[in-house]
Amino acid sequence: MKVINIHKRIINQPKENVSKLLETLSTKDDKIWPNKKWPAIKFKEGLKVGSFGGHGSIRYKIVSYDIGNSIYFEFIKSSGFIGFHSFEIKELEINVIEVKHTIEMNTTGKGIFNWAIVIRWLHDALIEDALDNIENCFSDKNKTTEWSFWVKTLRFFLKPKRNK
């Protein structure tokens, strides 16, 4: 099954401010990943091309990293996902930035069922939480995207491990 899943957020900040956040991904001072609500994103060798890692049961490796602009991750095929996901930071205007997360993949075997029934919904909530984190770095308001009933139900039954 072909999957294209895109999440975007507009941030009214200079690109350099938003780009600095991408460099914190999977570090002890991660400003993007919602570690308090979701399994941490980790890479064996840090943020560099060729480093393997992932979050929860989803495994991937970094295949491209343009510091301050984008990072691309390729899924490890045993997950039933063949393709990539990415974070990109693009300047739309001076002090207007688009942060974009994209999944482009084909699902196979159990991956078809897992994506359609479980992972898609959890993924969407996780990425919106990450985009909230980015937005909250530049705002006094605390943006919190409401989880759907299905996400709340899945989390209740699956009880994902969270960082403490």
C-alpha angles and dihedrals in degrees: 000000000000114000128191113173121174131182122182136182130185114221121191098219138100111277092242091061093052093041091058089062092058089058090061094058111130093001127117087259096048109165096181113043115079094230093163092063104027141036110282123258109236137176125197094223100026125245103339137113111278096024114136123216143104142173129276108335094333112104129191144145132233109253100170133018121178101180111237093007115054149342125202125200125194117211117238105243097232088074092069089247119111113187140040147282128209149183116220131183116201130178109229095176135342105303093001114105132179117212110198132186116193134184116193113174149123118240122217135185113341088358090075093057094038093052096044098045106028122000100050092058095044091044092052091051093046093050092047088051089051091050089048088055091053092048092047091056087070103035140067088216118085105231111204120174112215115242117232122248088252092054091049090049094048092048091049093054099036096040096201118215112255131197117254 
